[in-house]
């Protein structure tokens, strides 16, 4: 069995059995993890494996979250051997202070790397606040809408590529994220719009949009279709093929022991 097949089988097993971890749940812990694929055919063929997840703990007055993500893709073209078309990762953490239901301050730090965007290492840290437009009970089928505003420091080390040695850059950024969602009986709809301009020049900005539809198979397992579009205005200047990077992902999501709001940026 391949590594990907083993991970997929593990997620399916957890979702079907419910993975009883009552004591873990009573301590406020929650794990959410996705494993998905994206397949493209035609003049060129591209296969991408995607995984991401969150581990968080609700301590009552605050929530601590750790998150990860990894994408790997290979492509083939007529008359050319297969080659790596996508390889990216991210690791991060956030603390969300939830003493106020409608307004929630937070701080965060994360690191990312991206082959396709020609980023060897990008480190970010910042502080901000989230405003919830609605205060619905978590057990209700409800509409969710919140806006997060933050300030952060971004240091980017570009990958060394032939003809473009590149220099590390440090930028102060503003950050705005609008997030909306609707939960039906077994279907979840989510939309996130993320904008991060540099304070010094608005020509330097990051703009991400993601939308997803999830079908709950049981209390722990869901089938999800996601569209992710990421724009980095300086990616081509670092040697990337394009500033824009889009992806359609079909994935399985396992949540243990149950659902809870996302936090931070």
Sine and cosine of phi, psi and omega as CSV:
sin_phi,cos_phi,sin_psi,cos_psi,sin_omega,cos_omega
0.00,0.00,0.73,-0.68,0.00,-1.00
-0.95,0.32,0.23,-0.97,0.00,-1.00
-0.89,0.46,-0.67,0.75,0.01,-1.00
-0.90,0.44,-0.66,0.75,0.02,-1.00
-0.90,0.43,-0.62,0.79,0.01,-1.00
-0.90,0.43,-0.67,0.74,0.02,-1.00
-0.90,0.43,-0.68,0.73,0.02,-1.00
-0.88,0.48,-0.69,0.73,0.02,-1.00
-0.89,0.45,-0.60,0.80,0.02,-1.00
-0.90,0.43,-0.69,0.72,0.00,-1.00
-0.90,0.43,-0.68,0.74,0.03,-1.00
-0.88,0.48,-0.66,0.75,0.01,-1.00
-0.89,0.46,-0.69,0.72,0.01,-1.00
-0.89,0.46,-0.68,0.73,-0.05,-1.00
-0.92,0.40,-0.66,0.75,-0.06,-1.00
-0.96,0.29,-0.66,0.75,-0.06,-1.00
-0.99,0.15,-0.35,0.94,-0.04,-1.00
0.99,0.11,-0.21,0.98,0.08,-1.00
0.68,0.73,0.97,0.24,-0.09,-1.00
-0.90,0.44,0.93,-0.36,0.02,-1.00
-0.72,-0.69,0.85,0.53,-0.09,-1.00
-0.84,0.54,-0.71,0.70,-0.02,-1.00
-0.88,0.47,-0.65,0.76,0.02,-1.00
-0.88,0.47,-0.66,0.75,-0.01,-1.00
-0.92,0.38,-0.63,0.78,-0.01,-1.00
-0.90,0.43,-0.44,0.90,0.06,-1.00
-0.98,0.18,-0.02,1.00,0.06,-1.00
1.00,-0.02,0.14,0.99,-0.05,-1.00
-0.99,0.13,0.54,-0.84,0.09,-1.00
-0.56,-0.83,0.69,-0.73,0.04,-1.00
-0.86,-0.51,0.75,-0.66,0.10,-1.00
-0.74,-0.67,0.80,-0.61,-0.06,-1.00
-0.63,-0.78,0.64,-0.77,0.01,-1.00
-0.88,-0.47,0.56,-0.83,0.18,-0.98
-0.69,-0.72,0.85,-0.53,-0.08,-1.00
-0.61,-0.79,0.15,-0.99,0.02,-1.00
-0.70,-0.71,0.41,-0.91,0.09,-1.00
-0.68,-0.73,0.84,-0.54,-0.09,-1.00
-0.85,-0.52,0.73,-0.68,0.05,-1.00
-0.78,-0.62,0.67,-0.74,0.01,-1.00
-0.75,-0.66,0.29,-0.96,0.01,-1.00
0.68,-0.73,-0.67,-0.74,0.04,-1.00
-0.86,0.50,-0.55,0.84,0.10,-0.99
-0.79,-0.61,0.38,-0.92,-0.01,-1.00
-0.84,-0.54,0.75,-0.66,-0.03,-1.00
-0.67,-0.74,0.77,-0.64,0.05,-1.00
-0.87,-0.50,0.77,-0.64,-0.05,-1.00
-0.77,-0.64,0.71,-0.71,0.12,-0.99
-0.95,-0.30,0.74,-0.67,-0.07,-1.00
-0.79,-0.62,0.70,-0.72,0.12,-0.99
-0.59,-0.81,0.59,-0.81,0.07,-1.00
-0.42,-0.91,0.32,-0.95,-0.01,-1.00
-0.17,-0.98,0.22,-0.97,0.03,-1.00
-0.71,-0.70,0.65,-0.76,0.16,-0.99
-0.83,-0.56,0.88,-0.47,-0.03,-1.00
-0.68,-0.73,0.33,-0.94,0.01,-1.00
-0.72,-0.69,0.79,-0.62,0.04,-1.00
-1.00,-0.07,0.94,-0.34,-0.01,-1.00
-1.00,-0.08,0.14,0.99,0.03,-1.00
0.98,-0.22,-0.90,0.44,0.01,-1.00
-0.99,-0.10,-0.20,0.98,0.06,-1.00
-0.46,-0.89,0.33,-0.94,0.07,-1.00
-0.85,-0.53,0.78,-0.63,0.09,-1.00
-0.97,-0.23,0.77,-0.64,-0.07,-1.00
-0.79,-0.61,0.69,-0.72,0.16,-0.99
-0.87,-0.50,0.71,-0.70,-0.05,-1.00
-0.72,-0.69,0.38,-0.93,0.01,-1.00
-0.55,-0.83,0.33,-0.95,0.10,-0.99
-0.34,-0.94,0.52,-0.86,0.03,-1.00
-0.46,-0.89,0.74,-0.68,0.07,-1.00
-0.81,-0.59,0.65,-0.76,0.09,-1.00
-0.62,-0.79,0.77,-0.64,-0.02,-1.00
-0.64,-0.77,0.55,-0.84,0.10,-1.00
-0.81,-0.59,0.53,-0.85,-0.01,-1.00
-0.75,-0.66,0.44,-0.90,0.09,-1.00
-0.75,-0.66,0.56,-0.83,0.05,-1.00
-0.72,-0.69,0.44,-0.90,0.01,-1.00
-0.82,0.57,0.78,-0.63,0.02,-1.00
0.97,0.22,0.24,0.97,-0.04,-1.00
-0.64,-0.76,0.64,-0.77,0.06,-1.00
-0.93,0.38,0.34,-0.94,0.04,-1.00
-0.88,0.48,0.53,-0.85,-0.03,-1.00
-0.59,-0.81,0.38,-0.92,0.01,-1.00
-0.96,0.29,0.85,-0.53,0.00,-1.00
-0.96,-0.28,-0.33,0.94,-0.04,-1.00
-0.44,-0.90,0.75,-0.66,0.11,-0.99
-0.41,-0.91,0.94,-0.34,-0.03,-1.00
-0.59,-0.81,0.40,-0.92,-0.01,-1.00
-0.53,-0.85,0.34,-0.94,0.14,-0.99
-0.44,-0.90,0.58,-0.81,0.09,-1.00
-0.70,-0.72,0.66,-0.75,-0.02,-1.00
-0.32,-0.95,0.11,-0.99,0.04,-1.00
-0.48,-0.88,0.45,-0.89,-0.01,-1.00
-0.49,-0.87,0.47,-0.88,0.12,-0.99
-0.83,-0.56,0.84,-0.54,-0.03,-1.00
-0.93,-0.37,0.91,-0.42,0.02,-1.00
-1.00,0.08,0.89,-0.46,-0.15,-0.99
-0.94,-0.35,0.50,0.87,-0.01,-1.00
-0.91,0.42,-0.53,0.85,0.07,-1.00
-0.96,-0.29,0.78,-0.63,-0.08,-1.00
-0.93,0.37,-0.67,0.75,-0.10,-1.00
-0.99,0.11,-0.60,0.80,0.02,-1.00
-0.92,-0.40,0.77,-0.63,-0.10,-1.00
-0.72,-0.70,0.97,-0.24,0.07,-1.00
-0.94,0.33,0.44,-0.90,0.03,-1.00
-0.43,-0.90,0.34,-0.94,0.21,-0.98
-0.68,-0.74,0.40,-0.92,-0.16,-0.99
-0.45,-0.89,0.30,-0.96,0.12,-0.99
-0.47,-0.88,0.62,-0.79,0.02,-1.00
-0.42,-0.91,0.26,-0.97,0.05,-1.00
-0.71,-0.71,0.61,-0.79,0.00,-1.00
-0.66,-0.75,0.34,-0.94,0.13,-0.99
-0.57,-0.82,0.52,-0.85,-0.07,-1.00
-0.47,-0.88,0.87,-0.50,0.08,-1.00
-0.92,0.39,-0.72,0.69,-0.09,-1.00
-0.94,0.33,-0.44,0.90,0.05,-1.00
-0.99,-0.14,0.06,1.00,0.03,-1.00
0.86,0.51,0.72,0.70,0.06,-1.00
-0.91,-0.42,0.88,-0.47,0.07,-1.00
-0.97,0.23,-0.71,0.70,0.03,-1.00
-0.38,-0.93,0.76,-0.65,0.12,-0.99
-0.82,-0.57,0.85,-0.53,0.02,-1.00
-0.93,-0.38,0.70,-0.71,0.00,-1.00
-0.68,-0.73,0.55,-0.84,0.15,-0.99
-0.47,-0.88,0.54,-0.84,-0.04,-1.00
-0.16,-0.99,-0.05,-1.00,-0.03,-1.00
-0.61,-0.79,0.55,-0.83,-0.02,-1.00
-0.23,-0.97,-0.30,-0.95,-0.01,-1.00
-0.52,-0.85,0.51,-0.86,0.04,-1.00
-0.92,-0.40,0.67,-0.74,0.04,-1.00
-0.90,-0.44,0.83,-0.56,0.05,-1.00
-1.00,-0.08,0.79,-0.62,0.01,-1.00
-0.99,0.17,-0.38,0.93,0.01,-1.00
-0.76,-0.64,0.51,-0.86,0.05,-1.00
-0.83,-0.55,0.96,0.27,0.01,-1.00
-1.00,-0.03,0.49,-0.87,0.08,-1.00
-0.89,0.46,0.67,-0.74,-0.10,-1.00
-0.88,0.47,-0.34,0.94,-0.04,-1.00
-1.00,0.03,-0.14,0.99,-0.03,-1.00
-1.00,0.10,0.51,-0.86,0.22,-0.98
-0.96,0.29,0.94,-0.35,-0.22,-0.98
-0.64,-0.77,0.26,-0.97,0.10,-1.00
-1.00,-0.07,0.75,-0.66,-0.01,-1.00
-0.92,-0.40,0.69,-0.72,0.06,-1.00
-0.50,-0.87,0.84,-0.54,0.04,-1.00
-0.58,-0.82,0.40,-0.92,0.01,-1.00
-0.80,-0.60,0.79,-0.61,0.03,-1.00
-0.91,-0.41,0.74,-0.68,0.06,-1.00
-0.83,-0.55,0.67,-0.75,-0.06,-1.00
-0.45,-0.89,0.29,-0.96,0.18,-0.98
-0.87,-0.50,0.61,-0.80,-0.07,-1.00
-0.49,-0.87,0.30,-0.95,0.11,-0.99
-0.94,-0.34,0.74,-0.67,-0.08,-1.00
-0.83,-0.56,0.86,-0.52,0.11,-0.99
-0.90,-0.43,0.82,-0.57,-0.06,-1.00
-0.86,-0.51,0.83,-0.56,0.11,-0.99
-0.96,-0.26,0.91,-0.41,-0.02,-1.00
-0.97,0.25,0.41,-0.91,0.12,-0.99
-0.95,0.31,0.59,-0.81,0.06,-1.00
-0.98,0.20,0.88,-0.47,0.01,-1.00
-0.82,-0.57,0.46,-0.89,-0.01,-1.00
-0.83,0.56,0.78,-0.63,0.02,-1.00
0.99,0.12,-0.03,1.00,-0.01,-1.00
-0.48,-0.87,1.00,0.04,-0.03,-1.00
-0.91,0.41,-0.61,0.79,0.04,-1.00
0.96,0.29,0.41,-0.91,0.03,-1.00
-0.76,-0.65,0.52,-0.85,0.06,-1.00
-0.92,0.40,0.62,-0.78,0.02,-1.00
-0.80,-0.60,0.55,-0.83,0.08,-1.00
-0.82,-0.57,0.77,-0.64,-0.06,-1.00
-0.68,-0.74,0.62,-0.78,0.20,-0.98
-1.00,0.04,0.76,-0.65,-0.05,-1.00
-0.82,-0.57,0.50,-0.87,0.26,-0.97
-1.00,-0.06,0.39,-0.92,-0.04,-1.00
-0.61,-0.80,0.74,-0.67,0.07,-1.00
-0.72,-0.70,0.77,-0.64,0.03,-1.00
-0.75,-0.66,0.82,-0.57,0.09,-1.00
-0.95,-0.32,0.78,-0.62,-0.08,-1.00
-0.75,-0.66,0.76,-0.65,0.00,-1.00
-0.75,-0.66,0.50,-0.86,0.01,-1.00
-0.34,-0.94,0.38,-0.93,0.04,-1.00
-0.63,-0.77,0.79,-0.62,0.03,-1.00
-0.96,-0.28,0.85,-0.52,0.14,-0.99
-0.98,-0.19,-0.23,-0.97,-0.07,-1.00
-0.88,0.47,-0.70,0.72,0.00,-1.00
-0.73,-0.68,0.05,1.00,-0.06,-1.00
-0.87,-0.50,0.73,-0.68,0.05,-1.00
-0.90,-0.44,0.73,-0.68,0.08,-1.00
-0.90,-0.44,0.73,-0.68,-0.02,-1.00
-0.66,-0.75,0.61,-0.79,0.06,-1.00
-0.65,-0.76,0.75,-0.66,0.02,-1.00
-0.74,-0.67,0.76,-0.65,0.08,-1.00
-0.86,-0.52,0.79,-0.61,-0.19,-0.98
-0.76,-0.66,0.82,-0.57,-0.03,-1.00
-0.75,-0.66,0.80,-0.60,-0.04,-1.00
-0.71,-0.71,1.00,0.02,0.03,-1.00
-1.00,0.05,0.46,-0.89,0.13,-0.99
-0.95,0.30,0.57,-0.82,0.02,-1.00
-0.94,0.35,-0.57,0.82,-0.08,-1.00
-0.97,0.23,-0.66,0.75,-0.01,-1.00
-0.59,-0.81,0.81,-0.59,-0.03,-1.00
-0.98,0.22,-0.07,1.00,0.13,-0.99
-0.95,0.31,-0.35,0.94,0.03,-1.00
-0.99,-0.15,0.97,-0.26,-0.04,-1.00
-0.46,-0.89,0.36,-0.93,0.11,-0.99
-0.89,-0.46,0.70,-0.71,-0.01,-1.00
-0.65,-0.76,0.88,-0.47,-0.05,-1.00
-0.83,-0.56,0.63,-0.78,0.11,-0.99
-0.74,-0.67,0.74,-0.68,0.06,-1.00
-0.66,-0.75,0.62,-0.78,0.04,-1.00
-0.66,-0.75,0.60,-0.80,-0.04,-1.00
-0.55,-0.84,0.46,-0.89,0.12,-0.99
-0.81,-0.59,0.83,-0.56,-0.03,-1.00
-0.88,-0.47,0.70,-0.72,0.06,-1.00
-0.92,-0.39,0.90,-0.44,-0.01,-1.00
-0.96,0.26,0.85,-0.52,0.05,-1.00
-1.00,0.06,-0.56,0.83,0.16,-0.99
-0.37,-0.93,-0.25,-0.97,-0.08,-1.00
-0.91,0.42,-0.36,0.93,-0.10,-0.99
-0.89,-0.46,-0.29,0.96,-0.13,-0.99
-0.84,-0.55,0.67,-0.75,0.01,-1.00
-0.62,-0.78,0.52,-0.85,0.12,-0.99
-0.99,-0.16,0.75,-0.66,-0.13,-0.99
-0.73,-0.68,0.66,-0.75,0.13,-0.99
-0.89,-0.46,0.81,-0.58,-0.09,-1.00
-0.77,-0.64,0.56,-0.83,0.17,-0.99
-0.88,-0.48,0.83,-0.56,-0.02,-1.00
-0.83,-0.56,0.79,-0.62,0.03,-1.00
-0.77,-0.63,0.88,-0.48,-0.05,-1.00
-0.87,-0.49,0.73,-0.68,-0.01,-1.00
-0.82,-0.57,0.81,-0.58,0.06,-1.00
-0.85,-0.53,0.94,-0.34,-0.15,-0.99
-0.91,0.42,-0.31,0.95,-0.02,-1.00
-0.96,-0.29,0.14,0.99,-0.07,-1.00
-0.89,0.46,-0.71,0.70,0.00,-1.00
-0.89,0.45,-0.60,0.80,0.02,-1.00
-0.90,0.44,-0.44,0.90,0.05,-1.00
-1.00,0.09,-0.08,1.00,0.01,-1.00
0.95,-0.32,0.10,1.00,0.02,-1.00
-0.96,0.29,0.35,-0.94,0.00,-1.00
-0.95,0.32,-0.52,0.86,-0.03,-1.00
-0.42,-0.91,0.38,-0.92,0.07,-1.00
-0.98,0.19,-0.39,0.92,-0.10,-0.99
-0.98,-0.22,0.60,-0.80,0.01,-1.00
-0.61,-0.80,0.93,-0.37,-0.03,-1.00
-0.90,-0.44,0.41,-0.91,-0.08,-1.00
-0.44,-0.90,0.68,-0.73,0.16,-0.99
-0.94,-0.34,0.84,-0.54,-0.15,-0.99
-0.83,-0.56,0.72,-0.69,0.18,-0.98
-0.93,-0.36,0.84,-0.55,-0.15,-0.99
-0.60,-0.80,0.27,-0.96,0.17,-0.98
-0.95,-0.30,0.71,-0.71,-0.01,-1.00
-0.87,-0.49,0.79,-0.61,0.07,-1.00
-0.92,-0.38,0.69,-0.72,-0.02,-1.00
-0.80,-0.60,0.82,-0.57,0.00,-1.00
-0.74,-0.67,0.79,-0.61,-0.07,1.00
-1.00,0.01,-0.17,0.99,-0.02,-1.00
-0.12,-0.99,0.00,-1.00,-0.09,-1.00
-0.98,0.20,0.51,-0.86,0.16,-0.99
-0.39,-0.92,0.34,-0.94,-0.06,-1.00
-0.87,0.50,0.50,-0.87,0.18,-0.98
-0.97,0.22,0.39,-0.92,-0.07,-1.00
-0.76,-0.65,0.20,-0.98,0.10,-0.99
0.88,0.47,-0.28,-0.96,0.07,-1.00
-0.98,-0.20,0.00,0.00,0.00,0.00
